[in-house]
């Protein structure tokens, strides 16, 4: 029988996900990172959450900085409550003790304070100072070992903060149960924070670098979606049913609509009607099966106006709770942050259909474009598992031309259905053309269709018979050849 370890949640949801539930109660961890990496903020955020869950915290500083200055900085963050200080959270300065009496005296002081405060979490800020005070690596090991021993005996979890980037064979690393590394990476004019779990003894964890940020609420950690959902969280539906697209002509071409919990990609140039098809799909939502529009380029106001021009009342659907419009500006944001936001909104709404307009925005948020395939695979896989039918859009660069660019390699394995939309010039007129390129595990009508948009909605008609080169943008008829 596998024994489950008792966990101490950090209160930072993403970090707890990386740690598979939180810190191991009674274990010791090093939190390392350069000055300004956010170690002190993270430790105090964990401390405040811990006392709100009924614990008691002792924060010992081996730094010369005054506690008053620290409180001044922490007061700008929503998690910090000065009323907790002096009651459930006790701060003690061990700097003078370290300077005048050495490491042994610091251990004695902290042992007394742990017992006196009945602390269940100990934070030691300034491990680098303790290391510099040690004469040998053995002294450092002894300091960490004795501190761990006293804390563990009292049932106290330990966080040791240091601005040194300690290597895996350092004395401190060999002694502790886990190492959490905070770093910052500069990409052009952007700086992105990362967290890496370098060591997690006796416990599983999500490996690799994960994006994070510090805002007015403190630390926010966003695990890489491909690690968090390497396996979907649910098994998904075991039956095949159809979902209406909102365009009857398209439903007929698909043999009754899209397969439920499938992923469909609309590819085409700007202005060809991808957003319009997304609006029609969204307008088929109901209170029993709500729909979410997760867009990057059209604000909710513009989307409502565009819908009205096509005869769809999105505002009324919003009022009934059948539809939610969510807009994400592309000027800033983290790839996994936006992915997590999408899944959170799907969960809170209970969405059964989702329009993502468009995939290109995710590419702009990706610091590592090579991740996109794995990211899309994890995101769409999780949406499928939750029973969500998804409509994605992808804007192709060229208005005309035979070249087709895809948002990610191996795209065909990610999506279930692929719909290609192009402009075609024929008989001195510009037409919108639609073709169903792929439908997984189902028959479909592959004939080219002329797409019409108007105040009565969207319609498709078989067209271009006898013409060739339509999808290249320059159609010719048999009489032209």
Buried (B, 14 or more C-beta within 10 A) or exposed (E): EEEEBBBBBBBBBBBBBBBBBBBBBBBBBBBBBEEEBBBBBBBBBBBBBBBEEEBBBBBBBBBEBEBEEBBEEBEEBEBBBEEBBEEBBBBBBBBEBBEEEBBEBBBBBBBEBBEEBEBBBBBBBBBBBBBEBBEEEEBBBBBBBBBBEBBBEBEBBBBBBBBBEBEEEBBBBEBBBBBBBBBBEEEEEEEBBBBBBBBBEEBEBBEBBBBBBBEEEBBBBBBBBBBBBEEBEEEBBEEEEBBBBBBBBBBEBBBEBBBBBBBBBBBBBEEBBBBBBBBBBBBBBBEEBBBBBBBBBBEBEEBBEBBBEBBBEBBEBBEEEBBBBBBBEEEEBBBBBBBBBBBEBBEEBBBBBBBBBBBBBBBEBBBEEEBBBBBBBBBBBBBBBBBBBBBBBBBBEEBBBEEBEBBBEEBEEBBBBBBBBBBBBBEEEEBBBBBBBBBEEBEBBEBBBBBBBEEEBBBBEEBBEEBBBBBBBBBBBEEEE
